[in-house]
Amino acid sequence: MKSYHGKSVYGGIAIGKIRFWKKSDADIACYRVKNPDEEFIRFEKALSEAKNQIDNLKEKALNEVGEENAEIFEIHKLMLEDKDYIESVENIICNQGINAEYAVSATAETFAAMFSGMDDHYMQARAVDVRDISDRIVDILSKKSESIVSYNEPVIIVAEDLTPSEALQLDKSKILAFVTFKGSLNSHTAILARTMNIPAIIGVDLISNEDIDGNLAVVDGFSGTIYIEPDEEFLKKSYQCLKEELEKKELLETLKGKENTTLDGKKIELFANIGNIKDVSLVIENDANGIGLFRSEFIFLEKNTFPSEEEQFAIYKNAVETMAGKKVIIRTLDIGADKKVDYFKLEQEENPALGLRAIRLCIKRPEIFKTQLRALLRASFYGNLSIMFPMITSLKEVCDVKRMVYQTAAELESQNINYKIPEMGIMIETPAAVMISDELAKEVDFFSIGTNDLSQYSMAIDRQNEELDEFFDPYHKAIIRMIDITTQNAHKAGIWVGICGELAADTDLTQTFLSIGVDELSVSPSRLLPVRKKIREIDLRKK
Amino acid sequence: MTEFTFTVKDSSGIHARPAGLLVKEAGKYSSDIKILHNSKQADAKRIFSVMGLGVKCGDSIKLVINGEDENLAKKELMEFLSQNL
């Protein structure tokens, strides 16, 4: 078994035989023609035929991959109508007396080189588009017929690179995966693969070689790996993964777009927890109503120095813009305890879980917190952003941080920088906060219950210590009662309450949370649909 | 002859899709329409030329319009740019 790595374009597992996709391009001959004017007319006819073909492809794309992806063929048509392009071909044919096929391919190379030489990855990737339209004309000129390529059995397509029209020409039902040596994440093939939900890997470090044609392979689109001639044990494991994935897909298809409503009509919001901007795509894929917990500390944990305001702003803005109007709740910095960052230069503590962490650190180190608040308030201008503060134990802390938010807003106002004051909520993850939740509720827009820390602090059990597992009860009545108290106090003050800890994803408790009246559950993206499924099966009228 | 400048706000700059739309829009007028960006110049009716400018978000471009319908073209293009880029 050999494995090769590349960049993942679309996740998923595929198992099947490799079909090596070979471009039909034998070297294009270059020769002088007797009558250049006739040769140019031959080119013009081919050009008009190419435009017709592209119109048809556009139709096909509209039906298969949607309007946004079909637009590329509109661009291709404009490229075929481009006067610079046509003039270049005309010059080679008419002034130099060279054949049309060569004139087209030489022109293609000139324009492709222009794109390749640009300093922007997106534009560099456009070289493929020029080659795509030019290959089409050359094929027509040399009377190669275009046809849908179909295989007897579904195959894994391995190719040097695929142009958008090649990718679309393939019979979709017979393709298990795309694997290419070249290609960029911006290539249309990559975009098409994502839209068609086909596992795809690009930039694989496999040496171009057709010996692998017909070999059995496993494509792991999640890790970006292709395994050629897998051994039996690995194959068995892969079939298991494939089966699980298919079950997940099935779940997705039956539940996507459906509401999170119980049989008796009670509705609950289902949001996703994420720790990285890259996870936003998973949130959308699994159809969350919003992001209920964006752990902003990951931005700090991944770096060796403090992330700047601009860096943070770009990440938060990207998140709200990608979620397009859906709620994005960003939790402010929760560093300390088990999450340590060297450059914060924090003192060693005897008892870090009860130490200088989360909101306490932010209040003690306002310069760090201010930078984050500025970035958050600015990003809030661009979408539906909310912020929440972790580890709150007192009313004073809430008033302190709110004052800092308003100060930051005043500062941005005086600097004429766009901002919006977001909705502000707090994490309920200490027993103290539960006990005074009636007072806290009057000061904030929402509560989010962090069940992990709340359990640890309520039961005085360190969750890192395995020795204590026998004493730990995730369903302890104390926790359920605290969720109940918090929810009732929130509702009395007219604010909503969610749960973003691990318990939120526990389908054995979904019914309990619904009965208590919790308004929102925030779970990891992979748990969204199982929880939705559970919600839709519950009938609160039955005990 | 008439001209105006415009600052591109689209986060991807003038990428393929807006370039395509711009070329189509410019094609509606008989006037000669040039786009100036840094030291480069492009014919707004030619897609390779427009994409070759490599205009990025925040860049400013100048449009120089010359011809019979230049005033109408200027008005419509200003509107088009502010809506699409």
Interface residues (C-beta under 8 A of the other chain):
Chain A: E71 I72 E74 I75 L78 M79 E81 D82 K83 D84 Y85 F111 M114 F115 M118 D119 D120 Y122 M123 R126 D129 V130
Chain B: S12 G13 H15 A16 R17 A19 G20 V23 K24 D43 K45 R46 I47 F48 S49 M51 G52 G54 K56
